[in-house]
């Protein structure tokens, strides 16, 4: 079964309210107030897909901008947790005009003043970057401490373009073949975990990064992440080298003309070392020899003759 598209431009694809229709026609993202960036490779149509529902899991947010609902509320949540109080989140361009105010948190990130990048060592190429840096400053503008924040939605495999075209009564571009789509869960193993370990180690060496790295993601991503560990991570307090997960899910009730809010489902803090040890752990691995048995079963199904169909017997030790 293909992915079911549950949100486009912030609303249900079956929502015919004036608000939903307006955003579909203008192709404006309701969360960033800019033109949506999500287009199909074939045909170049801006599709505005925010969330999808796989056949075997909960609804998953597939656009990071969807996590910026209610004026970047997830970042204000992180600032409140990390720095306490009711600090005001501002752009770097607002620092001069807010001199003397206590509790200001400067947000560095896309569309807020640019991502800040950490140069690699001299013998390496490229650099490190996180989606956001939230910097707490004093009344006279001095940096007191900061937290880096990664915001992670999920990519998809295949294409949900046929389903999107079906929903809106369009004909697929010529030559476009309908094929299945799913959530790219392998990104958890291949990209997300290694990046968290690498960036966590970079920021633990920063004296003013006192609360470690924050990772914000949808609830299904968090569940898949923890299942991948194969062993339970230990909980730790905030500190240098800590790694804090904050996971959110969309409010289940769908009301025409109303954008669903994000609900924080929990927060968990561990350390970079604990993540590394769990990722490399031999606990929770499949049964020894399971791949050999799978290959032998496949061979047995595709060979003929009674001799080749005999079940494999493991030699006695």
C-alpha positions as CSV (number, residue, x, y, z in Angstrom):
1,X,0.0,0.0,0.0
2,X,1.3,3.5,-0.8
3,X,1.8,6.3,1.8
4,X,-1.4,8.1,2.6
5,X,-1.0,11.9,2.4
6,X,-2.5,13.4,5.5
7,X,-1.5,17.1,5.2
8,X,-0.7,19.5,2.3
9,X,0.1,23.1,3.0
10,X,-0.8,22.6,6.7
11,X,-4.3,21.2,6.1
12,X,-5.9,17.8,5.3
13,X,-6.0,17.3,1.5
14,X,-9.8,16.8,1.8
15,X,-10.3,20.1,3.7
16,X,-12.4,22.5,1.6
17,X,-12.4,25.3,4.0
18,X,-11.4,28.8,2.7
19,X,-8.2,28.7,4.7
20,X,-7.1,25.4,3.3
21,X,-8.1,26.3,-0.3
22,X,-6.2,29.6,0.0
23,X,-3.0,28.0,1.0
24,X,-3.2,25.3,-1.7
25,X,-3.8,28.0,-4.3
26,X,-1.1,30.4,-3.1
27,X,1.3,27.5,-2.4
28,X,2.4,29.3,0.7
29,X,3.8,27.4,3.7
30,X,1.6,28.4,6.7
31,X,4.6,27.8,9.1
32,X,7.3,29.9,7.5
33,X,5.0,32.3,5.5
34,X,7.1,31.6,2.4
35,X,6.5,29.8,-0.9
36,X,6.6,26.0,-0.2
37,X,9.9,24.4,-1.3
38,X,8.7,20.8,-1.8
39,X,8.3,20.0,-5.5
40,X,8.1,16.8,-7.5
41,X,11.2,16.0,-9.7
42,X,8.8,15.1,-12.5
43,X,6.7,18.0,-13.6
44,X,8.1,20.5,-11.0
45,X,4.7,20.8,-9.2
46,X,4.9,22.3,-5.7
47,X,3.1,19.7,-3.7
48,X,3.2,21.1,-0.1
49,X,3.2,17.7,1.5
50,X,3.7,18.1,5.3
51,X,2.8,14.7,6.7
52,X,2.0,11.1,5.5
53,X,0.6,7.9,7.1
54,X,2.5,4.7,6.3
55,X,0.4,1.5,6.3
56,X,2.1,0.1,9.4
57,X,3.0,3.1,11.6
58,X,1.6,6.3,12.9
59,X,1.5,9.5,10.9
60,X,4.9,10.9,10.2
61,X,6.0,14.5,9.5
62,X,8.0,14.6,6.3
63,X,8.8,18.3,6.1
64,X,11.0,20.0,8.8
65,X,9.0,23.3,8.3
66,X,5.9,21.5,9.7
67,X,7.7,21.3,13.0
68,X,7.9,25.1,13.1
69,X,4.2,25.5,13.8
70,X,2.9,28.3,16.1
71,X,5.8,30.6,15.4
72,X,8.6,28.2,16.0
73,X,7.1,26.9,19.3
74,X,9.5,24.0,19.5
75,X,12.5,26.4,19.7
76,X,10.8,28.4,22.4
77,X,10.2,25.1,24.3
78,X,13.9,24.2,24.0
79,X,14.9,27.7,25.2
80,X,12.6,27.5,28.2
81,X,13.9,24.0,29.1
82,X,17.6,24.9,28.7
83,X,17.6,28.4,30.1
84,X,14.5,28.6,32.3
85,X,12.1,31.5,32.6
86,X,10.0,33.1,29.9
87,X,12.9,34.4,27.8
88,X,12.1,36.2,24.6
89,X,13.4,34.6,21.4
90,X,14.8,37.2,18.9
91,X,16.7,37.5,15.7
92,X,20.3,38.6,15.7
93,X,19.2,41.8,13.9
94,X,17.0,42.6,17.0
95,X,19.8,42.6,19.5
96,X,20.6,46.3,19.2
97,X,16.9,47.3,19.5
98,X,16.4,45.2,22.7
99,X,19.4,46.4,24.7
100,X,18.8,46.2,28.5
101,X,16.2,43.4,28.4
102,X,16.9,40.3,30.4
103,X,16.4,36.8,29.2
104,X,16.9,37.4,25.5
105,X,17.6,34.3,23.4
106,X,19.1,34.9,20.0
107,X,18.1,32.3,17.4
108,X,20.6,31.6,14.7
109,X,19.1,29.5,11.9
110,X,17.6,29.4,8.4
111,X,15.6,32.6,7.7
112,X,16.6,34.0,11.2
113,X,20.1,35.1,10.5
114,X,21.8,32.1,8.8
115,X,23.1,28.8,10.1
116,X,26.4,29.1,12.1
117,X,29.0,26.6,11.0
118,X,31.8,25.2,13.0
119,X,35.0,24.8,10.9
120,X,36.6,21.4,10.8
121,X,40.2,20.7,11.7
122,X,42.8,22.1,9.3
123,X,43.4,18.8,7.6
124,X,39.7,18.2,6.8
125,X,37.4,19.7,4.3
126,X,33.9,21.0,5.0
127,X,32.4,22.1,8.3
128,X,29.9,21.1,10.9
129,X,26.5,22.8,11.2
130,X,23.3,22.3,13.2
131,X,19.9,23.7,12.2
132,X,19.8,26.2,15.1
133,X,21.9,27.8,17.8
134,X,19.9,29.4,20.6
135,X,22.2,31.8,22.5
136,X,21.2,33.3,25.9
137,X,22.7,36.8,26.2
138,X,23.0,39.2,29.1
139,X,21.3,42.6,29.4
140,X,24.4,44.3,27.8
141,X,24.5,41.7,25.0
142,X,27.3,39.4,26.2
143,X,27.0,35.6,25.5
144,X,26.1,33.7,28.6
145,X,25.5,30.2,27.2
146,X,24.1,28.5,24.2
147,X,22.4,25.2,23.0
148,X,22.6,23.7,19.5
149,X,19.3,22.2,18.2
150,X,18.8,19.7,15.4
151,X,15.3,19.5,13.9
152,X,14.6,16.3,12.1
153,X,11.6,15.2,10.0
154,X,11.9,12.1,7.8
155,X,12.6,11.5,4.1
156,X,10.7,9.1,2.0
157,X,11.7,6.4,-0.5
158,X,10.1,5.9,-3.9
159,X,7.5,8.6,-4.6
160,X,4.1,9.6,-3.3
161,X,3.5,11.6,-6.5
162,X,0.9,9.2,-7.9
163,X,-1.1,9.4,-4.6
164,X,-0.9,13.2,-4.6
165,X,-2.1,13.4,-8.2
166,X,-4.9,11.0,-7.5
167,X,-6.1,13.1,-4.5
168,X,-6.3,16.3,-6.6
169,X,-7.6,14.7,-9.8
170,X,-4.6,15.3,-11.9
171,X,-3.0,13.2,-14.6
172,X,0.6,12.0,-14.0
173,X,3.2,13.5,-16.3
174,X,3.9,11.5,-19.4
175,X,6.3,8.7,-18.8
176,X,5.9,8.8,-15.1
177,X,5.5,5.3,-13.7
178,X,3.6,4.8,-10.5
179,X,5.7,3.1,-7.8
180,X,5.5,2.5,-4.1
181,X,6.7,4.9,-1.4
182,X,7.6,4.5,2.2
183,X,9.4,6.2,5.0
184,X,13.2,6.1,4.7
185,X,13.8,4.6,8.1
186,X,17.4,3.6,7.1
187,X,18.3,7.3,7.5
188,X,18.2,6.7,11.3
189,X,21.1,4.2,11.0
190,X,23.0,5.7,8.1
191,X,22.9,9.4,8.8
192,X,21.1,10.6,12.0
193,X,22.9,8.5,14.6
194,X,26.4,9.1,13.3
195,X,25.7,12.9,13.0
196,X,24.5,13.1,16.5
197,X,27.6,11.4,17.8
198,X,29.9,13.6,15.7
199,X,28.2,16.9,16.5
200,X,27.7,16.0,20.1
201,X,31.5,15.6,20.5
202,X,32.1,18.9,18.8
203,X,29.9,20.8,21.1
204,X,30.9,19.1,24.3
205,X,34.2,21.0,23.9
206,X,32.5,24.3,24.1
207,X,32.6,25.7,27.6
208,X,29.4,27.8,27.1
209,X,27.5,24.8,25.7
210,X,26.4,23.8,29.2
211,X,23.3,21.8,28.3
212,X,24.6,19.8,25.4
213,X,22.9,19.1,22.1
214,X,19.1,19.0,21.6
215,X,17.4,16.8,19.0
216,X,13.8,17.6,18.0
217,X,11.8,15.0,16.0
218,X,8.4,13.5,15.4
219,X,7.3,10.8,17.8
220,X,7.6,7.8,15.2
221,X,11.2,8.9,14.5
222,X,12.0,8.8,18.2
223,X,10.4,5.4,18.6
224,X,12.4,4.0,15.7
225,X,15.5,5.6,17.0
226,X,15.2,4.0,20.4
227,X,14.3,0.6,18.9
228,X,17.4,0.8,16.7
229,X,19.6,1.1,19.8
230,X,18.9,-2.5,20.8
231,X,19.4,-1.7,24.4
232,X,18.0,0.8,26.8
233,X,19.8,4.1,27.0
234,X,20.6,5.5,30.4
235,X,19.1,8.8,31.5
236,X,21.4,11.7,32.6
237,X,21.1,15.3,33.7
238,X,21.9,18.2,31.5
239,X,25.7,18.8,31.1
240,X,28.5,19.1,28.7
241,X,28.2,16.2,26.3
242,X,24.6,15.5,27.0
243,X,22.1,14.7,24.3
244,X,18.4,15.6,24.8
245,X,15.6,14.2,22.7
246,X,12.3,16.1,22.5
247,X,9.6,14.3,20.4
248,X,6.4,15.7,19.1
249,X,3.2,14.3,17.5
250,X,0.4,16.0,15.6
251,X,-2.8,16.6,17.5
252,X,-5.1,13.7,16.3
253,X,-8.3,15.7,15.8
254,X,-8.7,17.2,12.4
255,X,-10.9,20.3,12.2
256,X,-11.6,22.0,8.9
257,X,-9.8,25.3,8.5
258,X,-7.7,24.7,11.6
259,X,-4.0,23.8,11.6
260,X,-3.3,21.0,14.1
261,X,-1.0,21.8,16.9
262,X,2.1,19.8,17.9
263,X,2.0,18.0,21.2
264,X,5.3,17.2,23.0
265,X,5.2,13.5,23.8
266,X,8.2,13.5,26.0
267,X,11.8,14.5,26.7
268,X,14.8,12.2,27.4
269,X,18.4,13.2,28.1
270,X,21.4,10.8,27.7
271,X,25.0,11.4,26.8
272,X,27.0,11.1,23.6
273,X,29.1,8.3,25.1
274,X,26.0,6.3,26.1
275,X,24.6,6.7,22.6
276,X,27.9,5.5,21.1
277,X,28.1,2.5,23.4
278,X,24.4,1.5,22.7
279,X,24.9,1.9,18.9
280,X,28.0,-0.3,19.0
281,X,26.5,-2.8,21.5
282,X,26.3,-6.5,20.6
283,X,23.1,-6.7,22.7
284,X,19.8,-7.1,20.9
285,X,21.4,-8.6,17.7
286,X,19.6,-11.2,15.7
287,X,20.2,-14.9,16.4
288,X,23.6,-16.1,15.3
289,X,23.5,-17.8,11.9
290,X,20.1,-16.3,11.0
291,X,21.4,-14.9,7.7
292,X,22.9,-18.3,6.7
293,X,19.5,-20.0,7.4
294,X,17.7,-17.4,5.3
295,X,20.0,-18.0,2.3
296,X,19.6,-21.7,2.6
297,X,15.8,-21.5,2.7
298,X,15.9,-19.3,-0.4
299,X,18.1,-21.7,-2.2
300,X,15.9,-24.6,-1.2
301,X,12.8,-22.9,-2.6
302,X,14.5,-22.4,-6.0
303,X,16.1,-25.8,-6.6
304,X,14.6,-29.0,-7.7
305,X,15.1,-32.6,-6.7
306,X,14.7,-34.3,-3.3
307,X,18.5,-34.1,-2.6
308,X,18.5,-30.3,-2.7
309,X,15.3,-29.9,-0.7
310,X,16.6,-31.6,2.4
311,X,16.5,-29.3,5.4
312,X,19.9,-28.0,6.6
313,X,21.2,-29.6,9.8
314,X,23.6,-27.7,11.9
315,X,26.7,-29.8,12.6
316,X,27.1,-31.0,16.2
317,X,29.8,-29.2,18.1
